[in-house]
Amino acid sequence: MWKTIILANADTKEKLYLTSKNPKNTPHKIKLKKYSPKLKHRVWFTEIN
């Protein structure tokens, strides 16, 4: 039972990354460090749905 989620950056309002997670194992929101083309370095992206 995998769920597709969207990762967004709160500072730049970018919604760039799609990933999946198992809600049974990770009920909390995922936070990953990903590359931001606007800022040109890695920043924190959090789950929005």
N, CA, C and O atoms as a printed pandas DataFrame, in Angstrom:
     atom_number atom_name residue_name chain_id  residue_number  x_coord  y_coord  z_coord
0              1         N          MET        A               1    0.842   -1.182    0.000
1              2        CA          MET        A               1    0.000    0.000    0.000
2              3         C          MET        A               1    0.887    1.246    0.000
3              4         O          MET        A               1    1.075    1.878    1.040
4              5         N          TRP        A               2    1.416    1.586   -1.136
5              6        CA          TRP        A               2    2.289    2.742   -1.270
6              7         C          TRP        A               2    1.482    3.944   -1.699
7              8         O          TRP        A               2    0.532    3.825   -2.472
8              9         N          LYS        A               3    1.862    5.095   -1.197
9             10        CA          LYS        A               3    1.182    6.341   -1.505
10            11         C          LYS        A               3    2.182    7.282   -2.167
11            12         O          LYS        A               3    3.293    7.455   -1.666
12            13         N          THR        A               4    1.797    7.897   -3.295
13            14        CA          THR        A               4    2.652    8.869   -3.971
14            15         C          THR        A               4    2.485   10.220   -3.289
15            16         O          THR        A               4    1.367   10.669   -3.036
16            17         N          ILE        A               5    3.608   10.858   -2.996
17            18        CA          ILE        A               5    3.579   12.157   -2.321
18            19         C          ILE        A               5    4.384   13.179   -3.111
19            20         O          ILE        A               5    5.251   12.818   -3.908
20            21         N          ILE        A               6    4.094   14.450   -2.885
21            22        CA          ILE        A               6    4.806   15.560   -3.517
22            23         C          ILE        A               6    5.649   16.253   -2.454
23            24         O          ILE        A               6    5.182   16.501   -1.343
24            25         N          LEU        A               7    6.893   16.562   -2.805
25            26        CA          LEU        A               7    7.785   17.280   -1.899
26            27         C          LEU        A               7    7.896   18.728   -2.350
27            28         O          LEU        A               7    8.089   19.003   -3.534
28            29         N          ALA        A               8    7.774   19.651   -1.404
29            30        CA          ALA        A               8    7.834   21.077   -1.721
30            31         C          ALA        A               8    8.755   21.793   -0.743
31            32         O          ALA        A               8    8.936   21.372    0.400
32            33         N          ASN        A               9    9.332   22.891   -1.230
33            34        CA          ASN        A               9   10.174   23.745   -0.396
34            35         C          ASN        A               9    9.335   24.925    0.068
35            36         O          ASN        A               9    8.694   25.583   -0.751
36            37         N          ALA        A              10    9.326   25.202    1.359
37            38        CA          ALA        A              10    8.517   26.284    1.918
38            39         C          ALA        A              10    9.074   27.662    1.554
39            40         O          ALA        A              10    8.302   28.607    1.390
40            41         N          ASP        A              11   10.391   27.798    1.425
41            42        CA          ASP        A              11   10.998   29.100    1.150
42            43         C          ASP        A              11   10.764   29.571   -0.287
43            44         O          ASP        A              11   10.384   30.719   -0.514
44            45         N          THR        A              12   10.994   28.679   -1.254
45            46        CA          THR        A              12   10.902   29.075   -2.663
46            47         C          THR        A              12    9.579   28.673   -3.308
47            48         O          THR        A              12    9.333   29.018   -4.464
48            49         N          LYS        A              13    8.732   27.958   -2.594
49            50        CA          LYS        A              13    7.433   27.489   -3.098
50            51         C          LYS        A              13    7.579   26.526   -4.278
51            52         O          LYS        A              13    6.662   26.388   -5.087
52            53         N          GLU        A              14    8.729   25.861   -4.374
53            54        CA          GLU        A              14    8.961   24.895   -5.444
54            55         C          GLU        A              14    8.316   23.564   -5.093
55            56         O          GLU        A              14    8.412   23.104   -3.955
56            57         N          LYS        A              15    7.665   22.948   -6.060
57            58        CA          LYS        A              15    7.094   21.609   -5.917
58            59         C          LYS        A              15    7.730   20.752   -7.006
59            60         O          LYS        A              15    7.173   20.599   -8.093
60            61         N          LEU        A              16    8.895   20.199   -6.706
61            62        CA          LEU        A              16    9.701   19.574   -7.745
62            63         C          LEU        A              16    9.745   18.055   -7.709
63            64         O          LEU        A              16    9.897   17.424   -8.754
64            65         N          TYR        A              17    9.618   17.468   -6.563
65            66        CA          TYR        A              17    9.924   16.052   -6.436
66            67         C          TYR        A              17    8.703   15.211   -6.095
67            68         O          TYR        A              17    7.876   15.595   -5.269
68            69         N          LEU        A              18    8.606   14.048   -6.753
69            70        CA          LEU        A              18    7.605   13.040   -6.440
70            71         C          LEU        A              18    8.330   11.851   -5.841
71            72         O          LEU        A              18    9.408   11.477   -6.303
72            73         N          THR        A              19    7.748   11.265   -4.828
73            74        CA          THR        A              19    8.298   10.064   -4.222
74            75         C          THR        A              19    7.143    9.257   -3.656
75            76         O          THR        A              19    5.990    9.682   -3.735
76            77         N          SER        A              20    7.436    8.118   -3.097
77            78        CA          SER        A              20    6.378    7.293   -2.515
78            79         C          SER        A              20    6.781    6.865   -1.115
79            80         O          SER        A              20    7.960    6.825   -0.765
80            81         N          LYS        A              21    5.760    6.546   -0.325
81            82        CA          LYS        A              21    6.027    6.080    1.030
82            83         C          LYS        A              21    4.923    5.109    1.439
83            84         O          LYS        A              21    3.836    5.100    0.861
84            85         N          ASN        A              22    5.216    4.312    2.424
85            86        CA          ASN        A              22    4.243    3.405    3.002
86            87         C          ASN        A              22    3.684    4.084    4.256
87            88         O          ASN        A              22    4.410    4.236    5.239
88            89         N          PRO        A              23    2.407    4.496    4.244
89            90        CA          PRO        A              23    1.842    5.219    5.382
90            91         C          PRO        A              23    1.803    4.419    6.684
91            92         O          PRO        A              23    1.765    5.002    7.767
92            93         N          LYS        A              24    1.811    3.098    6.587
93            94        CA          LYS        A              24    1.820    2.286    7.810
94            95         C          LYS        A              24    3.144    2.413    8.550
95            96         O          LYS        A              24    3.172    2.467    9.779
96            97         N          ASN        A              25    4.240    2.459    7.799
97            98        CA          ASN        A              25    5.568    2.519    8.411
98            99         C          ASN        A              25    5.988    3.942    8.763
99           100         O          ASN        A              25    6.708    4.156    9.738
100          101         N          THR        A              26    5.541    4.912    7.974
101          102        CA          THR        A              26    5.911    6.317    8.202
102          103         C          THR        A              26    4.651    7.187    8.202
103          104         O          THR        A              26    4.337    7.801    7.182
104          105         N          PRO        A              27    3.934    7.252    9.305
105          106        CA          PRO        A              27    2.704    8.051    9.347
106          107         C          PRO        A              27    2.963    9.557    9.385
107          108         O          PRO        A              27    2.074   10.340    9.051
108          109         N          HIS        A              28    4.161    9.972    9.784
109          110        CA          HIS        A              28    4.483   11.395    9.850
110          111         C          HIS        A              28    4.887   11.909    8.462
111          112         O          HIS        A              28    5.102   11.121    7.541
112          113         N          LYS        A              29    4.987   13.229    8.321
113          114        CA          LYS        A              29    5.387   13.828    7.051
114          115         C          LYS        A              29    6.880   13.631    6.830
115          116         O          LYS        A              29    7.685   13.779    7.749
116          117         N          ILE        A              30    7.230   13.300    5.605
117          118        CA          ILE        A              30    8.628   13.078    5.242
118          119         C          ILE        A              30    9.309   14.419    4.981
119          120         O          ILE        A              30    8.711   15.332    4.412
120          121         N          LYS        A              31   10.560   14.524    5.402
121          122        CA          LYS        A              31   11.374   15.718    5.167
122          123         C          LYS        A              31   12.716   15.243    4.616
123          124         O          LYS        A              31   13.454   14.530    5.296
124          125         N          LEU        A              32   13.033   15.645    3.370
125          126        CA          LEU        A              32   14.259   15.218    2.711
126          127         C          LEU        A              32   15.042   16.417    2.197
127          128         O          LEU        A              32   14.469   17.441    1.824
128          129         N          LYS        A              33   16.352   16.271    2.184
129          130        CA          LYS        A              33   17.205   17.323    1.655
130          131         C          LYS        A              33   17.424   17.043    0.168
131          132         O          LYS        A              33   17.991   16.015   -0.203
132          133         N          LYS        A              34   16.963   17.981   -0.684
133          134        CA          LYS        A              34   17.050   17.825   -2.131
134          135         C          LYS        A              34   17.630   19.093   -2.753
135          136         O          LYS        A              34   17.716   20.136   -2.105
136          137         N          TYR        A              35   18.024   18.985   -4.014
137          138        CA          TYR        A              35   18.615   20.121   -4.730
138          139         C          TYR        A              35   17.529   21.081   -5.212
139          140         O          TYR        A              35   16.517   20.654   -5.767
140          141         N          SER        A              36   17.744   22.371   -4.998
141          142        CA          SER        A              36   16.843   23.418   -5.463
142          143         C          SER        A              36   17.524   24.200   -6.582
143          144         O          SER        A              36   18.547   24.840   -6.340
144          145         N          PRO        A              37   16.983   24.166   -7.806
145          146        CA          PRO        A              37   17.595   24.905   -8.902
146          147         C          PRO        A              37   17.553   26.424   -8.691
147          148         O          PRO        A              37   18.455   27.128   -9.147
148          149         N          LYS        A              38   16.546   26.928   -8.025
149          150        CA          LYS        A              38   16.463   28.373   -7.778
150          151         C          LYS        A              38   17.577   28.843   -6.852
151          152         O          LYS        A              38   18.203   29.873   -7.103
152          153         N          LEU        A              39   17.826   28.091   -5.784
153          154        CA          LEU        A              39   18.844   28.473   -4.807
154          155         C          LEU        A              39   20.228   27.926   -5.128
155          156         O          LEU        A              39   21.229   28.376   -4.571
156          157         N          LYS        A              40   20.274   26.951   -6.030
157          158        CA          LYS        A              40   21.523   26.323   -6.477
158          159         C          LYS        A              40   22.284   25.609   -5.356
159          160         O          LYS        A              40   23.515   25.568   -5.364
160          161         N          HIS        A              41   21.557   25.056   -4.408
161          162        CA          HIS        A              41   22.157   24.176   -3.406
162          163         C          HIS        A              41   21.063   23.317   -2.784
163          164         O          HIS        A              41   19.885   23.467   -3.109
164          165         N          ARG        A              42   21.457   22.423   -1.892
165          166        CA          ARG        A              42   20.496   21.501   -1.288
166          167         C          ARG        A              42   19.765   22.169   -0.129
167          168         O          ARG        A              42   20.379   22.835    0.705
168          169         N          VAL        A              43   18.437   21.982   -0.087
169          170        CA          VAL        A              43   17.595   22.533    0.961
170          171         C          VAL        A              43   16.562   21.476    1.360
171          172         O          VAL        A              43   16.414   20.456    0.687
172          173         N          TRP        A              44   15.858   21.728    2.454
173          174        CA          TRP        A              44   14.857   20.783    2.955
174          175         C          TRP        A              44   13.557   20.901    2.164
175          176         O          TRP        A              44   13.024   21.995    1.978
176          177         N          PHE        A              45   13.058   19.759    1.704
177          178        CA          PHE        A              45   11.758   19.648    1.052
178          179         C          PHE        A              45   10.875   18.785    1.956
179          180         O          PHE        A              45   11.323   17.758    2.467
180          181         N          THR        A              46    9.626   19.201    2.151
181          182        CA          THR        A              46    8.706   18.454    3.015
182          183         C          THR        A              46    7.489   17.993    2.222
183          184         O          THR        A              46    7.148   18.561    1.184
184          185         N          GLU        A              47    6.857   16.971    2.724
185          186        CA          GLU        A              47    5.664   16.401    2.098
186          187         C          GLU        A              47    4.492   17.389    2.233
187          188         O          GLU        A              47    4.301   17.995    3.287
188          189         N          ILE        A              48    3.711   17.542    1.152
189          190        CA          ILE        A              48    2.599   18.482    1.209
190          191         C          ILE        A              48    1.226   17.839    1.174
191          192         O          ILE        A              48    0.252   18.519    1.496
192          193         N          ASN        A              49    1.080   16.550    0.797
193          194        CA          ASN        A              49   -0.254   15.965    0.847
194          195         C          ASN        A              49   -0.350   14.892    1.858
195          196         O          ASN        A              49   -1.413   14.295    2.026
